[in-house]
Amino acid sequence: MAPILTSLASIVKQYGISALAAGGADGGGGITYTGASGGVLSDYEVSGTFYRAHIFISSGTFTVTDPDLTSVDYLVVAGGGGGGYFGGGGGAGGFRTGTELPVSSTPGSYNVTVGGGGERISNGSNSIFSSITSIGGGSGAPSAGGAQPGTSGGSGGGGRNNGTGGPGYNYPGPNQQGFPGGGSNGVANYGGGGGGGAGSAGTAGSGSIAGPGGDGAISTISGTSVYYAGGGGGGGYNSVTAGTGGLGGGGTGAANHPTPLATDGVTNTGGGGGGGNNASPGLPESIGNIGKGGSGIVVVRYQLPASTGTQKATGGAISYYGGKTIHTFTSSGTFVTAPNWTATNVEYVVVGGGGAGNGGGDISANPSAGGGGGAGGFITNTNHPIGSHPVSVTVTIGAGGAGQYNSRNPGSPSSFGSPLTAYGGGGAGRHTNNSATPTESGDPGGSGGGANDGGGTAGSGDRQTGTSTPAPITPQGFPGGAGAGSGGSNGVSGGGGGGAGQAGQGAIDQGTAGTGGYGKQLPATFQNPLSATSLGSPATGYAGSRTGDFWFAGGGGGGGSNNAPYGTVLGGAGGGGSGYNNPNSGMPGPRVVMNAVQSTGGGGGGFHGPGIPGVTGGNAGSGGSGIVLIAYPT
């Protein structure tokens, strides 16, 4: 990987950055630098040159206190656009990168805005750092009737039914932020166009084949080569073949109702959401399966002098704390030792993806209530043998279960090598208003999903159907809570999803759902306030009597109906999504179901009743993706 930064070369040669110290202050021989703060830190080496990247996965502040730090490199990616009706994929968020952006000192503070992904049929939001603004991605075709174009944005959204693709911002030209979306060349099955990406245009749909999303662009600014800002794949009507998402987090389109469903753009890539298919039975056209856009990201980087101890391994975002080197993986990769590797054992935390909550229901009939999703499994060891150099270990990060229409989706497992597998969280059950199968139990998982109805049992923890490992590690979590009620006028309510540290609460009564079980706090080794706080969750604002920060793998709150007021049902500390008590069998009030926090393995929240047209699609909360942390003496 070739280094990008050149602007600070003369400063580094003279070691003139006043707040830099080569090792010592953190007790571990790593790079100690206090002249800038904000975001999640990643220190890495390229051919003897050291860099620090400040990675913002949510909005915050980049603050410079060192008068000698005068310019930085940057990557600013906006939120991706949501997919559109019957076809058009969402356009990727605007992509801007460059070097030598001036930063002031004495001190200088810069608000960092990380744009959110667009809801279905909505553009993504802008991301901003200093004078750099990236424009949110355009949505797929925003209306259902006739030929409809995609909307403009950082990259343009895809069109439907002979509609054109939306334009990319400043395209074509040297200052463009993305490419156009693809149009739709066929009417018969409404094959929609793919959304544009940062690296290429979306492909046009043609008859029964929807267009793939345009690929994104690569950046190495965070220390690894990553694609960002891929366009969402097109969807369509009836027998259309769905379009794949572009490299860089683009979601897949929906087709062949009721499956496959559209997927959302990947979080913190700016990927566009997948285009929609025909509407679900009993629902108005506005609640077809449509993907949301992925949120954006901002990365700020500068050069550091060489430390006294060179990097001993690669992979993930690297930080130094308490005499340890910490590798944080929020996406799959490889942990590889360097020639100067001396440790034989490592400390690790592996958290699986959280399970989805459940709920939903048709607008016209059969609203249903669901339990909360189970948290991903949580496993840790302070002295795991890894062997002498050379060592190469595959790291897999499990995805959270998607909170889709009337679904019970589990999370996916995370792993560090072969035997160290943390199971995905169990999906939640729901009450179906179906006389043949009126109740559903929660699924087993790392932690179990919450059940619904008095006849539904809680999902057990510590296992996942269809998942095996050579050396299962238990326990990994706790069971979900049982549901209550039997339907009709008395109502039903779901249990909370299990957490890594506590079982999900059972439903209190026929209308009041159970809260999610709390998770676990990171071991002290990993409680680096510069790198872990924004990934884990604080205990405040969640269920349980926990305190402090750095919590992971909390269960999702359940959903309730009838005999309870509108209101939030808390998820467990550790990123668990909140559920929703909704007494109305018609349209709900202000919906507050929450997805779990990404990179925590939290379970998604449960929901009762029909969805909100054009916005939520009857979905319950999605589970949070997992995480892998590895530490060894610096």
N, C-alpha and C positions, 0 to 999 in steps of 0.2 A: 504494500500500500504506500503510495507516494504521499509525503506530507504536503499539506495545502498551504499552511501559514508561512509567510515570508516577512511580514511587516515588523516583527519584533526581533529579527535576527541580530541586529546591532546591539540591542538592549541585552539580549541573552549572552552574547559574546563578552560583554563587559560586566555581566552579573549585576546590572544596575537596578533591578526591580527590588525596591527597598524591603518589602515585606516577605521576600522569599528566604527560606532557609533549607539547606540540603540535609534533611533528616533531623533526628534528634528530638524535636519538640513533641512529636506524637509518641515517642518512646519506641518507635518501630523501625526507624531508618527509612521511612517512606518520605514522600515529598510533603513538606509542610508549607502552606501558603495561605495567608489570611488577608490578602489584599483585595479579594473579590468574593462575593457570596451570592447564594441563590440557586435554587434548583437542586437536582441530584448530580453529584460529582462523579466524573469518570476520568481517572488519570491513566495515561497509556504512553507507550514508547514506540517510536518508529525509527529504526536504524540509528539508535542512540539519541534521538531527540525526544524530549518529554512534552506532553500536552496535557492540559486540563480542559475538559468539556463540562459546562453547566447545562444539564438537560432538564428542560421544563416540560412536564407532562400535564401540568395544570398551571393556571395563571399565578404569577408571583412577582417578585422584584429582583432584578440583577443590580447589585450595589458594588461600586468600585471605591475602595479607600486608599489604594496605592497610587501616588502621584505619577509613578513611572509606567503604569499600565495605560497606554494611550490608544490602543486599537485592538480589535478582536475580529475573529471570523464569525460567521453566523449562518444558521439555517432556520428559515421561518416557513412553516407549512400550515396552511389554513385547514379548517374543518371541511370534510368532503360533503357533497350534496346528497340528499336522499333520492332514492329511486322514484320513478314516476308510474303513473297508471298504465297498466297493460303493456309494459314494454320498456320504456326508456330507462337506461341505467344512470345513476348519479355521477356527475363530474367530480373529479378529484379536487381537493383544495389547492389553491395557488401555492407554487413552490418557488422560493427565492433563496439563493445562497451566494455568498461572496466573502471577500477578505478586506482587511484594512478599514473596517467601519470604525470611525473615531468614537472613543468613549472619554468623557470628561472625568476629572478626579476632584478631590478635595471637599467632600466626596462627590461622586455622581451616582444617582439612583435612576433606574429605568424600569417602568412598569412593563411587565411581560404579559401579554394576553394570548392565551392558547384557545383558539376558536373551537367551538363545539361542532360536532357533526350535525348535518341537517336532519330534521325529522322527515318522515315520508313526505315526498312531494314538496320539500322545502330546501332552499339553499343552505350550505354550510356557513359558519360564521368566520369572520376575519381573524387572523393571528397577527400580532404586532410586537415588534421589538425596536425601540428607538425610532429611527426614521423609516424603518422597513415595515411595510404592510403587505401581507399576502391575502388575496381575496378568496372568500369562501367558494367552494365548488357549486356549480349550477345543478339544479335538480333535473331528474328526468321529466318527460312531458307532464305538465301540471294539470291537465284536464283530460276527461275521458272521451269526449265527442270528437269525431272526425280526425283529420290530420292535425297533429299537435307537435310543435317543435319542443326540443329541450330548451332549458333556460341557460342564459350566459352565466359565467362565473370564472374562478381561477382556471378551471377547465370546464368545458361545457357539458351539459347533460344530454342524454340520448333522446331522440324523437320517437314517435309512435305513429302507426297507421299513415305512412307516407309523409310524416313530418320530418323536418330537418333537425340536425343536431345543433345544440347551442354553441356559440363561439367561446373560445378561451380568451382570457384577459390579455390584452395587448398582442394577440396573435394575428398575423405572424410578425416576428421581429425580434431583435436582441433582448428586449425587455419583457418578453412574454412570460406568463406564469403557468401556462398550460395549453393544452391542445383542444380542439373542438370535439364535441360528441358526435357519434354516428347518427345518421338519419335512418329512416325506415322505408325500404323500397318495396315492400309487399303489403297487401291489404288483407289477403285471405285469412291469415291466422295472427295478424298483428305482431309480427316479429319485430321487437323494438331494437333500437341502436344502443351500442355500448357507450358509456360515459367516457369523456376524454381523460387522459392522464397527463402527468407532467412530462412524460417522455414521448408519447405518441397519441394520435387521435383514436377515438373510439371507432369500432368497425360498424358499418351499417347493417341493419337487420334486413333479411330478405325472405319474405314469405314465412315459412315454418321454421326458420333458423334465426335466432336472435343474435345480435352482434356482441362479441367480447368487448370488455372495457380496454381502453388504452393503457399501456404500461406506464409506470411511474419512472422516476429518475433515482439514480444511486447517489448517496452521500456517505463519506467516510468520517464525517466530522466528529462523531461520538466515539470513534475508536474502532468500529467495525463497519463493513460495507453493508448498507441497508437500503432497500428500495422504499421510497415514499411516494405517496400521491398517485396510486393506481385508480383507474376509472372502474365504476361498477358495471357488471355485465347486464345486457338487456334481458328482459323477460318477454312474456307475451300471452296470447290467448289460446286456449285449447291445446292443440298438439305441438305447440312450438317447442323447439329444443332451446334450453336456456343458454344464455351467454355467460362465459366465465369472467371473473373479475381480473383486472390487469395487475401485473406485478406491482407491489406497493400497497397492498391492503384493500384492493377493490372487492366488493361483495359480488356474489353470484346471483344472477337473475332467477326469477321464479317462472315455472312453466308446468304444463301437465298437471293442472290442479287435481288433488290438493297438494301433491308433492312434485318436485322438490320445492321447498319454500325459499324465498329470497333470503339472502344473508346480509348482515350489516357490513359496512366498511370497518376495517380493523381499527381499534382504538389507537390513537397517537401515531397514525400514519397519514391521515388526511384522505384515506381511501373513500371512493364513492359507494353508495348503497346500491344493491342489486335492484333491477327493475321488477315491477309487479306482474302478477298473472291475473287471470279472471277472478272475480270476487268469490269469496267463500259462500257456500249455500246459506240462504237466509239472511245474508248481510247485504247492505247497499254496496254499490260499486266502490265507494270510497274506502272500504275496509278489505280490499284484496291484499294479498301478501306482498309487501313492499319493504325493501331494506332501508335502514337509516345510514347516513354517512358516518365515517369514523372521525373522531376528534383529531385536531392537529398536534403540532409539536414545535417547540423552539429550542435550538441548541446554540450556545455561545461558547467559543473556544479561543484559547491563547496558548502561547508556548511557555514552557518552564525550563529552568536549568536542570542538568542531570542530577539525580539524587545519589546519595552514597550507596544505596542498595538498588540494583537494577531489577526490573520486573522478572519474576520467577515463573510466571504462567500467563496465558492469554485466555480471553473469553469473557463475555459479559461486560458490564460497567464496573471498573476497578476503583476502589477507594481504600484509604489507609486509616486505621482507627485502633487505638489501644495496643499498638505493637503488632497488629495483624493486617494482612492484606485481604480484602474482601472482594469477591467477584459476585456481582448481582445479575442474574439472568431473568429478564422479564419476557424474553422470546427465546425460542429454541436455538441452540448453538453447540459449541464444543469447548471443553476445558482442556487446554494443552499445556504441558509443562515445558519450560525453557531449559537450556543446557545447564544453567546455574541452580536448578531445582535441588533443594537439600532436604525438604520435609518428606516424611514418609506417611504421615497421617494428616487428615484435614478435619475441620468441623463443618457441619452442613445443616441446612434447613431445607426441606423439600415440601412444597404445598401444592396439592392438586387443584384443578379448576373446580369452582363451585357449581352445584346443581341449580337448575332454574326453578322458580316458583311456578305455581299453577293457577288456573282460573280462566275466566273469559266467558264466552257464551254468545249465542246469536242475539241480534237486536230484537228480532220478532218473538223469540221463544227461548226457553232453556238457559237462562243465565246460570252461571255456576260459580262456586267458590272453591278456592284451592289452598293447599298448604304452602309453607315456605320451603325453599330449596335447601338441601343439606350442604354444609361447607365441604370443601376439598380436604382430603386427608392431610395431616400435619405430622411429619416425622423429622427427628433431629438426632444428632450424635456428636459428641465433643471430640472423639478420637477414632475416626474411621480410617483404616489402612487403605492407602491408594497406591503404594509402591514407589519404587525409584524411577527416575527419568530413564527413558521417555514414557510419558503417560498421556493418553488421549481418551477423554471420556465424553460421550454424547450426553447432552443435556436437553431434555424435552420439557416444554412448558405446556401444561394442559389448558385448553380453552374452557371458559365457562359455558354452561348449558344455555341455549338460546330461549328466552322467554317468549314463546310464540303462541299462536292461537290454539287454545285447548291442548297444550302439550305437557309432557312430563320428561323433559330433557335433562339427562345427567351431565355433570362436568366430565372432562377428560383427565386422565392421569398425568402427573408430572414425574420425571425421573432424573436421577443422577447416576448414569451407568445402568447396568442391568438389574441388580437386586434391589436398588434403592428406589422404590416406586411408591408415590403417594397417590392413592386412588382419587378419582373424581367424586365430587359430592353427589348424593342421590337426588334424583328428581322428585318433585312433590306430587301427591295425589290430589284429586278434586272430586267434588260431588257432581254427578252428571245429569241428574233429573231423568235418568233412564231406568225404567223398572227392571230391566235385565241386569244391569251393572250400575246401580245407583252410587256406589262408593268406590274409592280407589285408595289403596294403601300407599304410603310413601315408599320410594325405592331405597334399597341399601346403597351404601357408598362409603367414601372416606368418613363422612358423617351422613346419617340417614336423612331423607326428605320427610317433611311433615305430611301427615295423612289428612283425609277429610271424612266427615260424617262419623257417627258413632260406630259404624261397622267397619271403618277403615283403620288399619293398624299402622303404627309409626314405622318408618323405615329404619332398619338397623344400621349401626355404624360398622366400620372396620372391613368392609368388603364391597365389591362392586361386581354386579353380574357381568360375566363375559371378560373379566380382567384377571389375569394370572401373573404371578411373578415367581422367580425361582426361590426367593427367600422372603415370604410375606412378613411385613413388620406390623405388629399390632400392639396396643391399640393405636388407631389413627384419628379417632373422633368418637362422637356420641350419637345415639339415636335421635330421630325426629320425634315430635310430639304427636299425640293422637288427636283426631278431630272430634267434633260433637255435633249432635242434631241428626234429624232423619228427613229433612226436606219439608216441603209444604209450607204452611204458614208459620211453622215454628223456626224455620231457618236452619242453616248449616254454617259451620265455620271450621277452618283448617288449623292444624297444629303448626308450630314453628319448626323450622329446619334445625337439625342438630349442628352444634359447633364443635370445634376441636377440643374445647375445655368443658362443655356442659351440654346436656341433652336439651333439645327444643322443648319449649313449654307446650303442654297440651292445651287444646281449646278450653277456655274458661266456661263457656256455656254455648248455647246454640247460635248465638250471634256474635260472640267475642272471640276472635282468633288468638292463638298462642304466639308469644314472642320467640325470636330465634335464640338459640343457645350461644353463649359467648365463646370466643375462640381461645387462642393462646398468644402470649406475649413472646417476642423474640428473645432468645438468650442474650445476655449482656454483651457478648462479643459483637453482635450485629446491631446494637443500638447506637449507631453512628448518627448524630443529629444532622450531619451534612448530607447523608445519602439515603437513609431508610425512612425518615419520618413521612415523606410525601408518598411512599409506597404503602406502608402500613397505615392503620387507622388509630385515632385516639379512642379511648374508651367512652369519653363523654358523648352524649347524644345517641347512645345505643342501649340495648337491654342489658340487665345485669348490674352488679355492684362493683364492676372493675374500675381501676384507675390507671392513668398513665397513657403513654403512646406505644407504638410499635406492635399493635395487635393484628393478628391474621386469623383467617378461617372461622369467621362467625356465621351462624346460620341465619337464613332469611325469615322474616316475620310472616305469619299466615294471613289469609284473607277471610273475612267474616261477612255475614248477611243478616238481614231482617232485624233482629232484636238488639241492635247496637247503633249508636250514632256514627255518622261519618267520622273517620279518624285514622291516624297512623297506628300501625302495629309494629313496634320496634324490632329491627333485626339485631343480631348479637354483635357485641364489640369484636372487631376484626373484619369490618367491611360488609357485614350482612345487610342486605337490602330490606327496607321496611315494607310490610304488607299494608293492606287496606281493608278497613271495615266499611262496608257499603250496604245499608239496609234497603236500598231501593232496587227492585227487580227490573226497573226501567233504566233510564239513563243515569249514570252515577253523578255524584257531585264532583268537587275538585279532586281529581285523582292524584294520589300521592304515593303510589307504588314506586319503589325505587329499584333500579338495578344495583347489584353488589358493586363494591369498589374494585376496579381492575387491579390485578397483580396482588390481590389479597387472598384469593380462593374463597371469598364469601359467597353464601347462597343468596339467590334472588328472592324477592318478596312475592307473596301470594296476593290474589285479587278475587273479588266477587263481581259478577254481573257482566253486562255487555260492554264492549269497548267504546271509546270515543271516536266517532267517524273521522277518518282522515288523519288521525294523530296516533292513537295507540294500538288500534287493531285488535282490541281485546287481549292484548298480551299481558302476561305477568312479568315480573322482573327477571332479568337474565343474571346468571351467576358470574362471578368475577374470575378472570384468568388466574393461573397459579404463579408461583415464583420459586426459584432455586437460589440459595445463598451458600457460598463456599468461603471458608477462611483458613488461613495458615499463618505461621509466624513470618513477619517481614524480614 
